[in-house]
Amino acid sequence: MIAIQTENLTKKYKEKVAVNSLDLLVDRGELFALLGVNGAGKTTAIKMLSCLIKPTKGDATVFGKSIISESFEVKEMINVSPQETAIAPNLTVRENLEFIAGIHGNDKKSAREKANQIISSFGLEEIAKDRAGILSGGWQRRLSIAMALISEPQLLFLDEPTLGLDVIARRELWNVIKKMKGKVTIILTTHYLEEAVHLSDRIGIIVKGELKETGTAEELMKKTCAKTFEDAFITISGEGDAII
Amino acid sequence: MKTMALATRNSKEILRDKLNLTFGLGFPVVLLLLLTAIQSNIPAEIFVIDQLTPGIAVFGLSFISLFSGMLIAKDRTSSLMLRLFTSPLTPGNFIFGYTIPLLPMAALQVGVCFSVAFFLGLTIDINIMLAIIVLIPAMVLFIGIGLLCGSVFTDRQVGGICGALLTNLSAWLSGTWFDLDLVGGTFRSVAELLPFVHAVDAGRAAISGEYAAIWPHLFWVIGYAVVVMVIAIIVFTGKMNSDNN
């Protein structure tokens, strides 16, 4: 089944085209990585798909529901872990989780049960009673992703989930993300190419708002005759000349 | 359920900000104590407790605007708001989620004010309960001002506008510190066009048992509360949409 289908999805800010005629297909259960240099349009694409901003042109469906005309239904199926850690700093870890479960329509009992499950599966027991604002960056990021999962979304957007984390915290988060693979459809944006290669089923590369290539890491390397994925990325991004 | 989840979170955010809370609840009480002490040492009746208490209660409500405005302004610029906007919350969920927790807080603030006034000599009778009820539209008004300011301004600007401007307006133009007739002229005319003096006078009329005198003042406050709240809801909803486009 198709999780995401976009058609001519475009976003313009005055004269600047942030995303241009994006046509994309993502299957259910797939982990799709969206790569691109700064300002390529990754976050804008995610914001449109998560109904945060309206497209200037085109449309997209999430499990068959339009992001324009059925945004409420789409929002019931998705969750987002934004680029910056999105937590309520004065609430405890447990309260943050119960809060998100609550705004997704769970009653107190159900929210508590779901919080218990997610605390256990994310290994948050030791910090469950701590205020989120005093946690380390790694724990906050882990909590932020846990908050995105507590609503049991069918589609999860992970926008730069490991940005600014140390190597240990990053690897721990990779393990968390790998455990979700297959169960939830995930759209991942990242600047870490090895992260995309390691975690994703397919990769899409956006250049100046346009989706240039999609495929597995191996397919993209083969297509560009590159020895490494980094070389393939640079070739597709059209940045090769500038670097040489 | 969704509204209550947001309201619960907002309550906790406000109640756990100890500095704001202590200042918001404590400052009006300190003023009440101070002005009552001054009154006990001067022959003229300037700060009589049954006249002073509604004024201090209305002044204290300006801190509710500060709390709500700061919270909304901070939320607007935080990533948490991105998360909330991608959740199935309706504009109604947002508006009630932000206003519901503030009503009991406003009532608590007024209640604390009247409780302290009781220890300073205010006679507790049915009129006190009436005075608190009469102040409900003022509570809604100040919550609406907070919602409006939080929707339009940054948290630093809200600090200046609600923390300095509004507190001063509600103090100087409410007839709490001095009889407006002493200044008269334009000052009095401006004060009477604003809702603060009417909120105080409605409370004073309730305490003194002059029930017929409540309504003319209360209509002003209710009018302002309705208009400000409607504008706040329109601006809040519009601003939330435009912030993301």
Contacts between the chains, C-beta under 8 A, distances in Angstrom:
chain1	res1	chain2	res2	distance
A	47	B	244	7.5
A	50	B	86	4.5
A	51	B	86	6.4
A	52	B	82	6.5
A	52	B	85	5.6
A	52	B	86	5.8
A	52	B	244	5.3
A	53	B	244	5.3
A	53	B	245	5.5
A	54	B	245	6.6
A	72	B	88	5.7
A	72	B	90	7.7
A	75	B	86	6.1
A	75	B	87	6.1
A	75	B	88	4.3
A	76	B	88	4.7
A	78	B	86	6.5
A	79	B	83	7.9
A	79	B	86	7.0
A	79	B	87	7.6
A	80	B	82	6.8
A	80	B	83	6.1
A	80	B	86	4.6
A	82	B	79	4.5
A	82	B	82	4.6
A	82	B	83	6.3
A	83	B	79	7.3
A	84	B	79	4.0
A	85	B	79	6.5
A	86	B	78	7.3
A	86	B	79	3.7
A	86	B	80	4.8
A	86	B	82	6.1
A	86	B	83	4.4
A	87	B	80	6.5
A	88	B	9	5.9
A	88	B	13	6.7
A	88	B	80	5.8
A	90	B	12	6.3
A	90	B	13	5.0
A	90	B	16	4.5
A	90	B	17	7.2
A	91	B	9	6.4
A	91	B	12	5.9
A	91	B	13	7.5
A	95	B	9	7.6
A	95	B	12	6.9
A	98	B	5	7.8
A	99	B	5	5.8
A	99	B	6	7.9
A	99	B	8	7.3
A	99	B	9	4.7
A	100	B	83	7.4
A	100	B	87	7.5
A	101	B	5	7.8
A	102	B	1	6.5
A	102	B	2	6.7
A	102	B	4	7.1
A	102	B	5	2.5
A	102	B	6	7.7
A	102	B	8	7.3
A	103	B	2	5.0
A	103	B	5	4.8
A	103	B	6	5.9
A	103	B	84	6.8
A	103	B	87	5.0
A	103	B	88	7.8
A	103	B	89	5.7
A	103	B	93	7.6
A	104	B	2	7.7
A	104	B	87	6.1
A	104	B	88	6.7
A	105	B	1	6.0
A	105	B	2	6.0
A	105	B	88	7.1
A	106	B	1	7.4
A	107	B	1	5.9
A	111	B	5	7.6
A	147	B	83	7.1
A	148	B	83	7.6
A	151	B	87	7.5
A	157	B	86	8.0
